C-alpha cells in the first residue's frame, strides 16, 4: 500500500512550491489540486452560493479518487492540499460564511466521514505556515484566476483559524510544521533535511 503525505496551509502559502521541491529532491509522486480543470469552478467563482455544494462535492470526490489511486500503488504520494483540508478547512469555511446551508454541509460531512471509514488518513501532514501580509502579497502576484482573488484579509484569517482548529485537535496523523515565508532560494538547500525528517516518520527505525 502506498503512503500519502498532504501538504496543507492557507491560500498562497506555498503548498504547490513546496510539493515541487520535495518531489524534485525526494522522488515522491505529486498529486495536484488543478482547480481550473474542475467543471463547477468557473460557475462557483461567479455565484458561490448557487454552486458551492456541487463544487465542493466535486473537489472531495476528486481528492478521494486521488487517495484511492495512490493507496493502490507502491509510492510515496504528496498531495497539494488534500481531501482532509478540502473538508476541514474549505468546506467548513463555506458553511460558516453561509454559502453552504446546514443540509448541504451535512451531505459533505457524511461523504467525508464515509470515505475516512474506508480509506485511512494521510500518513503525514506538512503544515505550511506563512504570516498574513506575506499571503496577501503572494496572492496579488499570483497568475492563477480563482475565486480567492476576491477574498479579504478576514477570509485568510478565518482559514488560518480553521487550520489551527483542525491540526490542534484530536488527529492521529503526525504533523510537521514548516514556516515558509522566505524566497524560494532560501529553502532549496534545506529541503534535504525535511525529506530526512519525512522518511524518519514514515519508516521509523
FENCOR-V509057 format. One record per residue. N is the residue number from 1. SS is DSSP state (H for helix, E for strand, - for the rest). PHI is phi as a letter, one per 40 degrees, with the letter a starting at -180 (999 if undefined). OMEGA is omega as a letter, one per 20 degrees, with the letter a starting at -180 (* if undefined). Layout:
N&SS&PHI&OMEGA ; N&SS&PHI&OMEGA
This chain:
1&-&999&r ; 2&-&c&r ; 3&E&b&a ; 4&E&b&r ; 5&E&b&r ; 6&E&b&r ; 7&E&c&a ; 8&E&b&a ; 9&E&i&a ; 10&-&c&r ; 11&-&c&r ; 12&-&g&a ; 13&-&c&a ; 14&-&h&a ; 15&H&d&a ; 16&H&c&r ; 17&H&c&r ; 18&H&c&r ; 19&H&d&r ; 20&H&c&r ; 21&H&c&a ; 22&H&c&a ; 23&H&c&r ; 24&H&c&a ; 25&H&b&a ; 26&H&b&r ; 27&-&f&r ; 28&-&c&r ; 29&E&b&a ; 30&E&c&r ; 31&E&b&a ; 32&-&b&r ; 33&-&c&r ; 34&-&f&a ; 35&H&c&a ; 36&H&c&a ; 37&H&c&a ; 38&-&c&a ; 39&-&c&a ; 40&-&b&a ; 41&H&c&a ; 42&H&c&r ; 43&H&c&r ; 44&H&c&r ; 45&H&c&a ; 46&H&c&a ; 47&-&a&a ; 48&H&c&a ; 49&H&c&a ; 50&H&c&a ; 51&H&b&a ; 52&H&c&a ; 53&H&c&a ; 54&H&d&a ; 55&H&c&a ; 56&H&c&r ; 57&H&c&r ; 58&H&c&r ; 59&H&c&a ; 60&H&c&r ; 61&H&c&r ; 62&H&d&r ; 63&H&c&r ; 64&H&c&r ; 65&H&c&r ; 66&H&c&a ; 67&H&c&r ; 68&H&c&r ; 69&H&c&a ; 70&H&c&a ; 71&H&c&a ; 72&-&c&r ; 73&-&b&r ; 74&-&c&a ; 75&-&a&r ; 76&E&b&a ; 77&E&c&r ; 78&E&b&r ; 79&E&c&r ; 80&E&c&a ; 81&-&g&r ; 82&-&h&a ; 83&H&d&a ; 84&H&c&r ; 85&H&c&r ; 86&H&d&r ; 87&H&c&a ; 88&H&c&a ; 89&H&b&a ; 90&H&c&r ; 91&H&c&r ; 92&H&c&r ; 93&H&c&r ; 94&H&c&r ; 95&H&c&r ; 96&H&c&a ; 97&-&c&r ; 98&-&g&r ; 99&-&c&r ; 100&-&b&r ; 101&-&c&a ; 102&H&c&a ; 103&H&c&r ; 104&H&c&r ; 105&H&c&r ; 106&H&c&r ; 107&H&c&r ; 108&H&c&a ; 109&H&c&r ; 110&H&c&r ; 111&H&c&r ; 112&H&d&a ; 113&H&c&r ; 114&H&c&a ; 115&H&d&a ; 116&H&c&r ; 117&H&c&a ; 118&H&b&r ; 119&-&b&a ; 120&-&c&r ; 121&-&c&r ; 122&-&d&r ; 123&-&c&a ; 124&E&a&r ; 125&E&b&r ; 126&E&b&a ; 127&E&c&a ; 128&E&c&a ; 129&E&b&r ; 130&-&a&r ; 131&-&c&a ; 132&H&c&r ; 133&H&d&r ; 134&H&c&r ; 135&H&d&a ; 136&H&c&r ; 137&H&c&r ; 138&H&c&r ; 139&H&c&a ; 140&H&c&a ; 141&H&c&a ; 142&-&c&a ; 143&-&c&a ; 144&-&c&r ; 145&-&c&r ; 146&-&b&a ; 147&H&c&a ; 148&H&c&r ; 149&H&c&a ; 150&H&c&a ; 151&-&c&r ; 152&-&c&r ; 153&H&d&a ; 154&H&c&a ; 155&H&c&r ; 156&H&c&r ; 157&H&c&r ; 158&H&c&r ; 159&H&c&r ; 160&H&c&r ; 161&H&c&r ; 162&H&c&r ; 163&H&c&r ; 164&H&c&r ; 165&H&d&a ; 166&H&c&a ; 167&H&c&r ; 168&-&c&a ; 169&-&c&a ; 170&-&c&r ; 171&-&b&a ; 172&-&c&a ; 173&-&c&r ; 174&E&c&a ; 175&E&b&r ; 176&E&c&r ; 177&E&b&a ; 178&E&b&r ; 179&E&c&a ; 180&-&b&a ; 181&-&b&r ; 182&-&b&r ; 183&-&c&a ; 184&H&d&a ; 185&H&d&a ; 186&H&c&a ; 187&H&c&a ; 188&H&d&a ; 189&-&c&a ; 190&-&c&a ; 191&H&c&a ; 192&H&d&r ; 193&H&c&r ; 194&H&c&r ; 195&H&c&r ; 196&H&c&r ; 197&H&c&r ; 198&H&d&a ; 199&H&c&r ; 200&H&c&r ; 201&H&c&a ; 202&H&c&a ; 203&-&b&a ; 204&-&c&a ; 205&-&c&*
